[in-house]
């Protein structure tokens, strides 16, 4: 599965009051849209792991998005 990023992407994921909040700039939103499309075109079990070491802003909670069917 090919994961494409738009230059300048900024994405933050946090848990606030039991809710998951994903915040992103325009480039981050476009990147997430590309990632969701890639997952939709993939196979069950495909997933993308986001964390502060490779994709999320400092202070973010790790996040995994997985295709299930």
Secondary structure, 3 states (H helix, E strand, C coil): CCCCCCCCCCEEEEEECCEEEEEECHHHHHHHHHHHHHHHHCCCCCEEEECCCCCCCCCCCCEEEECCC
